[in-house]
Amino acid sequence: MTRLTGFAATALVLLADSPAHAAAANQPSAPSLSSAIAAAANRLPAPPHAGRPSYGRGGWRCPPAFVWRNAGRSDWLCVDGAEARLVAIENARAAEARRTHANGADGCKPGLVPRDAFKGDMVCVEPERRESVRAMNMALYIVR
């Protein structure tokens, strides 16, 4: 669902540059693109256990009371300690949740899906957990 949302947001941004959108924007009844994006961002829940790193003296750091999630090498999200421990457990048990399919492809056991904490994250989790991780990932992109 998040991929669909991301696709829709990208389509909205591309549409904003189109001549058809410019013509529609001149009509008083047409909502502006910026208000539509702002309204969509306000509907997304801000996960209380995820935050953005900041760059300062000494390099990248997490906000106070947050730690690196450490889902993988390219994971740049700060989370609370409980979330970091859960990710560590998921990473340690990753092999238990995977299987090789009949066609030789490696994948998740039935009922599980890739966690998608970052591009290429193939740790298998339940679908609800993946949605939770995606909501946390949005903390990197929502400007408040």
QUIHU-V609779 format. One record per residue. N is the residue number from 1. RES is the residue in three letters. OMEGA is omega as a letter, one per 20 degrees, with the letter a starting at -180 (999 if undefined). Layout:
# QUIHU-V609779
n;res;omega
N;RES;OMEGA
N;RES;OMEGA
This chain:
# QUIHU-V609779
n;res;omega
1;MET;r
2;THR;r
3;ARG;r
4;LEU;r
5;THR;r
6;GLY;r
7;PHE;a
8;ALA;r
9;ALA;r
10;THR;r
11;ALA;r
12;LEU;a
13;VAL;r
14;LEU;r
15;LEU;a
16;ALA;a
17;ASP;a
18;SER;r
19;PRO;a
20;ALA;r
21;HIS;r
22;ALA;r
23;ALA;r
24;ALA;a
25;ALA;r
26;ASN;r
27;GLN;a
28;PRO;a
29;SER;a
30;ALA;r
31;PRO;a
32;SER;r
33;LEU;a
34;SER;r
35;SER;r
36;ALA;r
37;ILE;r
38;ALA;r
39;ALA;r
40;ALA;a
41;ALA;r
42;ASN;r
43;ARG;a
44;LEU;r
45;PRO;r
46;ALA;a
47;PRO;a
48;PRO;a
49;HIS;r
50;ALA;r
51;GLY;a
52;ARG;r
53;PRO;r
54;SER;a
55;TYR;r
56;GLY;r
57;ARG;a
58;GLY;r
59;GLY;a
60;TRP;r
61;ARG;r
62;CYS;r
63;PRO;r
64;PRO;r
65;ALA;r
66;PHE;r
67;VAL;r
68;TRP;r
69;ARG;r
70;ASN;r
71;ALA;r
72;GLY;a
73;ARG;a
74;SER;a
75;ASP;a
76;TRP;a
77;LEU;r
78;CYS;a
79;VAL;r
80;ASP;a
81;GLY;a
82;ALA;r
83;GLU;r
84;ALA;r
85;ARG;r
86;LEU;r
87;VAL;r
88;ALA;r
89;ILE;r
90;GLU;r
91;ASN;a
92;ALA;a
93;ARG;a
94;ALA;a
95;ALA;r
96;GLU;a
97;ALA;a
98;ARG;r
99;ARG;r
100;THR;a
101;HIS;a
102;ALA;a
103;ASN;r
104;GLY;r
105;ALA;r
106;ASP;a
107;GLY;a
108;CYS;r
109;LYS;a
110;PRO;r
111;GLY;r
112;LEU;a
113;VAL;r
114;PRO;a
115;ARG;r
116;ASP;r
117;ALA;r
118;PHE;a
119;LYS;r
120;GLY;r
121;ASP;a
122;MET;r
123;VAL;a
124;CYS;a
125;VAL;r
126;GLU;a
127;PRO;r
128;GLU;r
129;ARG;r
130;ARG;r
131;GLU;r
132;SER;r
133;VAL;r
134;ARG;r
135;ALA;r
136;MET;r
137;ASN;r
138;MET;r
139;ALA;r
140;LEU;a
141;TYR;a
142;ILE;r
143;VAL;a
144;ARG;999
